[in-house]
Amino acid sequence: MGVFVSTDDPGPAGHEQVVFCQDRRSGLKAIIGIYSTALGPALGGTRFYPYASEEAALADVLDLSRGMAYKNALAGLDLGGGKAVIWGDPDQVKSEALLRAYGRFVQSLAGRYYTACDVGTYVADMDVIARETRYVTGRSLEHGGAGDSSVLTAWGVFQGMRAAAEHVWGSPSLRGRRVGVAGLGKVGRHLTGHLVDDGAEVVATDVDSRALEWARTNHPGVALVADAAALVAADIDVYAPCALGGALNDETVPALRARVVAGAANNQLAHPGIEKLLADRGILYAPDYVVNAGGVIQVADEIEGFNFDRAKLRATRIFDTTRQILRLADDEGVPPAVAADRLAERRMADVGRLRAIHLG
Ligand SMILES: NC(=O)c1ccc[n+]([C@@H]2O[C@H](COP(=O)([O-])OP(=O)(O)OC[C@H]3O[C@@H](n4cnc5c(N)ncnc54)[C@H](O)[C@@H]3O)[C@@H](O)[C@H]2O)c1
C-alpha cells in the first residue's frame, strides 16, 4: 500500500495529500490523509489506535479518508474527504500535550482538513484539540459543538432502512417487520427507539451485558438472542449491523434470512464481491456509508454554527438518497454499493469541476 499507487487508475484521482506529524516529547505520531477537496475542505474523524506498524496506520488512513470523500459527497455536504490516525494506545499515551500538538498540525493545514471524533477519540478530546485549531468539529454542546453524533447517525440509518423497505415491500413503514439489531451501543439504542416507535418488532444482541440490561429495562418487548450468528439465522426481515465492520462475510451472507440489510456499522462488506453475493441471494443492501452519514451531517453542521433542527432535516434526506441509489442500481443492473459509488463520483466530478470557472 502506498500513497501514489492509483496514479494510473483512470477513475478517482488518488489521494491529494498525506501528512506525517510527529512530536516526540508528547509521543504524538499522526498521519492526516486528504483524499479529495473537490467539494470543499476534507472532513473526517481522528482514529486513535495502537496499530501494529506504521504501514498499518498508513493503510487505514488512506482507506478511511477515501471512504469519507464518498460519504460526504452522498450526504450532500460541501466537504471533501479526509481522515487522520494517531498511532498509539489512547489509554497509555493520550494527554493534553499530545492532543494539542495534534491540533497545531491540523491548524497548519489552514482549513484543508477538519477533524472530528472516531474510534478512540471523544467529544472531550475535540474540546482540547479546539484550543489549538479552528478546524475541529464534534465538540461538546457547551463549546458550541454538535455533541454526540450517534443521535443523527441512528436517525439517518432509520431513514435509509425505511427507503429500503419501500423498495422491497412498497411501503416505508416498518410496522410489523422484524428487525435484527446487532450491537446495542450508542447508535443501536437510538435506532431501537425509532424502530419501536414505528411499530417494528426488534430482535437484538450485544456482547456487553450492560447493553442487554438497557434493553430489558427500556424496551421489554425487544427479544434478545445469544449472539450475532443467532441473529443472522433468525426469522427477521431486516438486519441492522450496528457493532463492528465485516458483518457481511462469506459465513453470514449465506445464512442470512433477512431481505434487507441497513445498519450503522462502517465497512460492513468484509471484502469486494460480498455485494454481489447479497444481490444474488435477493438481499437488498443499503450501503453503509450512505445510511450512516447522519453523524457526519451532525458534526459538519458545526461549521455553520450548530443547529440541531437543520442537521436533522439534512439527515432525514438520507431517505431520498437511499431511494435514488436503489433505483439507480435497478436501472443500471448493478448492486446498490456500486450505484452509490457511481453517484458519489458523479457529484465529485460534476460539482468539483465548477471550480475551473474563473471568478474574475
Ligand atoms: N456513533 C456514530 O456517530 C457513528 C457514525 C457512523 C458509523 N458508526 C458506526 O456504527 C457502529 C456503532 O457505533 P456506536 O457509536 O454505537 O459504537 P458503540 O461502541 O457505542 O456500540 C457498539 C456496540 O456493539 C457491541 N458489540 C461489539 N461487538 C459485538 C458483537 N460481536 N456482537 C454484538 N454486539 C457487539 C458493543 O458491546 C457495543 O454495545 C460502529 O461500527 C461505528 O463505526 C457510528
The ligand as an ORCA input file, in Angstrom:
! r2SCAN-3c Opt
* xyz 0 1
  N     -21.543      6.927     16.511
  C     -21.632      7.420     15.312
  O     -21.980      8.591     15.100
  C     -21.327      6.558     14.108
  C     -21.356      7.147     12.838
  C     -21.119      6.347     11.712
  C     -20.833      4.997     11.881
  N     -20.803      4.452     13.147
  C     -20.502      3.026     13.276
  O     -21.617      2.383     13.880
  C     -21.174      1.309     14.711
  C     -21.714      1.513     16.127
  O     -21.249      2.750     16.621
  P     -21.549      3.202     18.121
  O     -21.146      4.623     18.200
  O     -22.919      2.776     18.503
  O     -20.471      2.315     18.896
  P     -20.580      1.730     20.393
  O     -19.200      1.324     20.730
  O     -21.317      2.684     21.282
  O     -21.531      0.452     20.227
  C     -21.114     -0.735     19.657
  C     -21.864     -1.847     20.398
  O     -21.612     -3.073     19.716
  C     -21.396     -4.075     20.694
  N     -20.652     -5.167     20.074
  C     -19.327     -5.262     19.826
  N     -19.036     -6.446     19.248
  C     -20.197     -7.095     19.111
  C     -20.546     -8.356     18.583
  N     -19.632     -9.186     18.057
  N     -21.854     -8.728     18.607
  C     -22.782     -7.902     19.138
  N     -22.516     -6.700     19.653
  C     -21.234     -6.300     19.636
  C     -20.664     -3.368     21.803
  O     -20.765     -4.070     23.031
  C     -21.403     -2.027     21.832
  O     -22.512     -2.066     22.705
  C     -19.648      1.325     14.604
  O     -19.259      0.424     13.583
  C     -19.325      2.734     14.182
  O     -18.100      2.810     13.461
  C     -21.058      5.209     14.249
*
